[in-house]
Amino acid sequence: MASPTFDANAIGCPDEYVPGAEYAGGEKVAVGNLLYECTAEFAAFCPLRTPGEVPEDEAWVSVGPCTGTIAPTAGPTFDPDAPGCPPEFVAGTPYAGGDKVAVGTIVYKCSAAASAHRPIAIPENWPTTTPGPRSAPAPAPSAPPPLPRSIRIPRGVPTPTVPR
């Protein structure tokens, strides 16, 4: 899995522009993925003009593109229903409805209230699910077919002569 990357030159997007809201000189807003700054000299017009709509607008100055947010985002979370590698089935272990197990490269989800039986023994208790990252190994490349020992040339087709 690749590590996250951080672009120090990227500018996070502030809150979206809200028509009629009060804006002070120097305050920044986003319109889509574009960043605008309200000018101090014409700040009274900032609530009245949507940034980018008026050509050569003196109230809003285009700063450039922005991506993401300025505020920190939530940390990663774990989703137990996400595709992935469930544990291998262990005979005799009681499983509850909804538990996922793997048998070889097949992923099964227990549909019974409880089942300790191998998925292939009682398939109605263990329907297969979309396989996660488990997969069968790629088949070995097959060898090319053997070359014929002799070639039949149809009548009427000139045959090349091979010098000895």
N, C-alpha and C positions, 0 to 999 in steps of 0.2 A: 504494500500500500504506500503510495507516495505521501510525503510529508506536505502539510499545508505550506503555501508560500505567501509572502507579504510583499506588496509593491509599495515602497516608501513614497513613490511619486503619485500614487492614486489619491484622489480627493474623495472623501466620503460625502454623500448627499445629505444636506440638512433637511428639515421638514419641507413639504410641498407648499407652494404659494397658495394662500387663501385670499380670494378677492375680498376687499373691504377690511381686512385685518390691519391693525396698526403696525407699521414697520419704521424702525429708526435707521438713520444713515449708518451704513456699514453692516447692516443685518443681511444675512445671506439666506436665500431660498432656492429650492429646486423646482424645475418644471421638467418633468420626465427625468432624464439623466443629464440635464444641463444646469449649471450652477450660475446664479445671478446675485449681484450685490446691489442693495439700495444705496443710491448716492446721497450724501448728507445735504448737498445743495438743493436737491429736488425730492427730498424724503416725503413731502406732503402729497406727491403724486403716486408714490409707491402703492398705496392701498387701491388706487383707481385704475392702474394699468397692469395687466398681466405681463410679466417679463417675456420678452421675445416677440410680442404681438405688434408693437409699434416700431417701425424701422427707425434707427438712430435715436432710440429712446434715451433721454437724459436722466430719467428716474432710475432705470435699472441698467447696470453694466454687466455684460456677459463675462463670466470668469473662466468658463470652460466646462468640459465634461466632468461628471462625478459618477461614482459607482458605490453601491452598498449604502451604509449609513455611517454617521459620525459616531453614534452611540455604540457601545459594545453590544455584541449580539449574544444570545443565550449559548451556553455551553452545549456540547454534544449530549445526546440522550441515547439510551439503549432501547431498541424496539424488539421485544422478544418474538414478534411475528415476522420480522424481516427475514428474507431468504438467507440462508447460510447453512452451516454444517451443524445439524443437531447431533446429539450424542448417539453412539452406536446402540442398537437394541441389546439389552442384557436379559437373558432368559430368567424367568422367575421374579423379575422386578415388577411391582404393580404400577401400571401407568393409568393416569386419569384421562378422561375425555379431553381432547385438545392437545395432549402431549405429542411432540414430534420426535421420531427416532429415525435412524438410518440403518439399512441393512445393505451392506455393500454400497452401491451407488444410487440406491433408491431411497427416497425420503417418504416416510409414512406419517399420518396424523391419526391418533387414536380417536375413534368416534364413539366408543363404548364408554360407559360410566367408569369402568375399570377393566383392564385387561393385562394379564401377565403372559398371554400366549404370543408366540412368534407371529409377526404380521402375515406371513404367507400361510400360516396354519388356519387363521380365521380372517380371511380378507375383508369380510364385511365390517369388521371392527377396525380395520386399518386401511382406509383408502389412501392411495398414493397422492402426493402433492407435487407441485412443480419442483423438480430437483433444484437444489441450491448449487453452490460451487462444487459439490461432489460430482464427479463425472468419471466415466470409464476411461482408462488410459487410451491414448490414441493407438489405433492398430499399427503394427509394424508395417513399413512399406513393403509391398509385395515385390518379388523379384520380377524382372521383365521376362516375357515368354522366351523360351529357347529359340535360337535361330534354326531355321530348317537346314538339314544337311544337304539337300539338293533343291534346286529350283526348276520347275517345269516351265519351259517357254513355249507358248502356243506356236503352231505352225504358221509360217508366213512372217514371223517377227524376226528381224535380223538379230543374230547373236553376236555379241562382241567377242573378239579374240583376245586372249590373254597371252602376252609374250612369256616364253619360258626361259 
